[in-house]
Amino acid sequence: MTTISVVIPSYNDASFLEACLAALACQTRPPDEVVVVDNASTDATSAIASAAGAFVVYESAHGIWPAAAAGYDAATGDLIARLDADSVPPADWLQHIETILTRFPLVDVITGPGDLYGCNGFVRFMGRIVYIGGYFWAVGLLLGNPPIFGSNFAMRRSVWLEARNRVHRARNDIHDDLDLSLHLDPSIPVLYEATLRVGISARPFSTWTGMVRHVQWAWRTFLLHWPEQSPRQRRDIRRQLVVPSDPDESTKTVA
């Protein structure tokens, strides 16, 4: 039987984390393990995680990448799913992940978008269409395959074990999901599934400063990989590989 670990990095997000863990407790397919990474929080993060039955990992190096990497290292499941502390997954989130990855055994990573909450219509539009939609479209075009969205994805444990020593896991000024995407072997099938959705907080998009910072981190992440991991080289390599466009010779496709 396939086991699933859910990794949640958290820094001073106790109230959001409580809602996230409550949503995980209502899953139609319960997680086999929930790993909460306390990124040196000064609030009740650890207490709330422990009360919910999560395994708590303490990571003193501040930053989403150090925290996420510590969680992936600690996870023991066959599949490692990832949420942010302010993500709110629907009740069938894990069931959806397991069903798709069981149906398509050649797919190693599955990712989907997010639906913003806690914002007005304009911010919701900008986040959904411009930022999230733009991320999948533009970065997918550059990579030649869908990028990972860190607030909503799952990977086979073997993917992490292969990439963990190549990613820039100690950096706290880049996008961890984009960095991981750039370090995946181009032959690894990544599936973008539009129906795999979670609620995500609109906090990063509530100010222009926040949005600009996210864009700056994206450029920094790309520049960090130039020229060895440039998108053009990745596309060229991918074109030379025999990568199945249909992961199990059915009707589902991966980009």
C-alpha positions in Angstrom: 0.0 0.0 0.0 1.3 3.5 -0.9 2.0 5.7 2.1 1.8 9.5 2.0 3.6 12.0 4.1 2.5 15.6 4.1 5.2 18.2 4.8 4.2 21.7 6.1 7.0 24.3 6.7 5.8 26.9 9.2 7.2 30.1 10.7 5.0 32.0 13.1 1.9 30.9 11.4 0.2 29.1 14.2 -3.4 30.2 13.5 -3.1 29.3 9.8 -1.4 26.1 10.6 -4.3 25.1 12.9 -6.7 25.5 10.0 -4.5 23.6 7.7 -4.1 20.7 10.1 -7.9 20.7 10.7 -8.4 20.3 6.9 -5.9 17.4 6.8 -7.8 15.7 9.6 -10.9 15.7 7.4 -9.3 14.1 4.4 -11.3 11.2 2.8 -7.9 9.5 2.4 -6.0 10.4 5.6 -2.3 11.1 5.5 0.0 8.4 6.9 2.2 11.0 8.4 2.1 14.8 8.8 5.5 16.5 9.2 5.4 20.1 10.5 8.7 22.0 10.3 9.0 24.6 13.0 11.3 27.2 11.4 12.4 28.7 14.7 8.9 30.1 15.4 8.2 32.2 18.5 4.5 31.4 18.5 2.6 28.2 19.3 3.5 26.5 16.1 5.1 23.4 17.7 2.3 23.1 20.3 -0.5 23.2 17.7 1.3 20.7 15.5 1.9 18.3 18.4 -1.7 18.6 19.6 -2.8 17.6 16.1 -0.6 14.5 16.1 1.9 15.8 13.7 5.6 14.9 13.8 7.5 18.2 14.5 10.9 18.9 13.0 12.8 21.9 14.3 14.9 23.9 11.7 16.8 26.8 13.0 18.0 28.1 9.6 15.4 30.6 8.5 13.9 30.4 5.1 11.3 28.3 3.2 14.0 26.2 1.4 15.8 25.1 4.6 12.5 24.3 6.3 11.0 22.5 3.3 14.2 20.5 2.8 14.3 19.4 6.4 10.7 18.2 6.1 11.3 16.2 3.0 14.4 14.6 4.6 12.3 13.6 7.6 9.3 12.3 5.6 9.1 8.5 5.4 6.1 8.1 3.0 6.3 6.7 -0.6 4.8 10.0 -1.7 5.8 13.3 -0.2 3.0 15.9 -0.5 3.5 19.6 0.3 1.4 22.3 1.7 2.2 25.7 3.1 1.0 26.5 6.6 -1.7 28.8 5.2 -2.9 26.3 2.6 -6.4 24.8 3.1 -6.8 21.6 1.1 -10.2 20.2 0.1 -11.3 17.0 1.7 -10.4 14.9 -1.3 -6.9 16.4 -1.9 -4.9 13.4 -0.9 -7.4 11.0 -2.4 -7.0 12.9 -5.7 -3.2 12.7 -5.5 -3.2 9.0 -4.8 -5.7 8.2 -7.5 -3.9 10.1 -10.2 -0.4 8.8 -9.3 -1.8 5.2 -9.1 -3.5 5.5 -12.4 -0.4 7.1 -14.0 2.6 5.2 -12.5 5.1 6.8 -14.9 4.3 10.3 -13.4 6.8 11.2 -10.6 5.5 14.6 -9.7 2.0 16.1 -9.7 1.2 19.8 -9.1 -1.8 22.0 -9.3 -2.8 25.7 -8.8 -4.2 27.5 -5.8 -7.4 29.5 -5.1 -6.7 32.7 -3.1 -8.8 33.4 0.0 -8.9 36.5 2.3 -8.7 39.1 -0.4 -10.9 41.2 -2.7 -11.8 40.4 -6.3 -8.9 42.4 -7.8 -6.2 40.7 -5.7 -7.8 37.3 -6.4 -7.7 38.0 -10.1 -4.1 39.3 -10.1 -3.0 36.3 -8.0 -4.8 33.6 -9.9 -4.3 34.9 -13.5 -1.2 37.0 -13.4 1.0 35.4 -10.7 -0.1 31.7 -10.5 -1.3 31.4 -14.0 1.7 33.4 -15.3 4.0 31.2 -13.3 2.7 27.9 -14.8 2.6 29.4 -18.4 5.9 31.3 -18.5 8.1 29.0 -16.5 6.5 25.9 -18.1 7.4 27.4 -21.5 11.0 28.0 -20.3 11.5 24.6 -18.8 9.7 22.6 -21.4 7.6 20.9 -18.7 5.3 22.2 -15.9 7.0 23.8 -12.9 6.3 22.7 -9.4 4.0 24.9 -7.3 5.2 24.7 -3.8 1.9 25.3 -2.1 0.3 22.3 -3.8 2.3 19.3 -5.1 3.4 15.8 -4.4 6.4 13.8 -5.5 7.6 10.3 -5.2 10.2 10.0 -2.4 12.7 8.8 -5.0 12.5 12.2 -6.7 13.6 14.0 -3.6 16.4 11.5 -2.8 17.8 12.0 -6.2 17.6 15.8 -6.1 18.3 16.7 -2.4 22.0 17.1 -2.7 21.8 19.3 -5.9 19.2 21.9 -4.9 20.2 25.1 -3.2 18.5 24.1 0.1 20.4 26.5 2.3 19.3 29.6 0.4 16.5 31.8 1.9 16.2 34.3 -0.9 15.0 32.1 -3.8 11.9 30.2 -4.7 12.3 26.6 -3.4 9.7 25.2 -5.8 11.3 26.8 -8.8 14.8 25.7 -7.6 13.5 22.1 -7.3 11.9 22.3 -10.7 15.2 23.4 -12.2 17.1 20.5 -10.6 14.8 17.7 -11.7 16.2 15.6 -14.4 14.5 16.6 -17.7 13.3 13.0 -18.1 11.2 13.1 -14.9 7.5 13.4 -15.9 5.8 16.3 -14.1 2.0 16.4 -14.4 0.0 19.6 -14.1 -3.5 18.8 -12.9 -5.9 21.8 -13.0 -8.4 20.0 -10.8 -5.9 19.5 -8.0 -6.5 22.7 -6.1 -6.0 24.1 -2.6 -7.0 27.3 -0.9 -4.0 29.6 -0.4 -3.7 32.8 1.6 -3.6 36.1 -0.4 -1.0 37.6 2.0 1.9 37.5 -0.4 -0.2 39.4 -3.0 -1.8 41.9 -0.7 0.8 44.6 -1.4 2.9 45.6 -4.5 6.0 45.1 -2.4 5.1 41.5 -1.8 4.4 40.8 -5.4 7.6 42.5 -6.5 9.6 40.5 -4.0 8.2 37.3 -5.4 9.2 38.3 -9.0 12.7 39.3 -7.8 13.1 35.9 -6.1 12.1 34.2 -9.4 14.8 36.1 -11.4 17.3 35.4 -8.7 16.5 31.7 -8.9 16.9 31.6 -12.6 20.2 33.6 -12.5 21.6 31.3 -9.9 21.3 28.4 -12.4 22.9 30.2 -15.4 24.3 28.9 -17.6 24.6 25.3 -16.4 20.8 24.9 -15.7 19.5 27.5 -18.2 16.0 26.9 -19.5 17.3 26.8 -23.1 19.7 23.9 -22.2 16.9 22.1 -20.4 14.6 22.4 -23.3 17.3 21.1 -25.7 18.0 18.2 -23.4 14.3 17.4 -23.1 13.8 17.4 -26.8 16.6 14.8 -27.2 15.0 12.5 -24.6 12.2 10.0 -25.3 9.8 11.3 -22.7 6.3 9.8 -22.9 3.7 12.4 -23.5 1.2 9.9 -22.3 2.3 8.5 -18.9 0.5 5.1 -19.2 -0.6 5.1 -22.8 -4.1 6.3 -21.9 -5.7 9.6 -22.4 -3.9 11.7 -19.8 -0.9 13.7 -20.9 2.1 15.4 -19.3 3.8 18.4 -20.7 
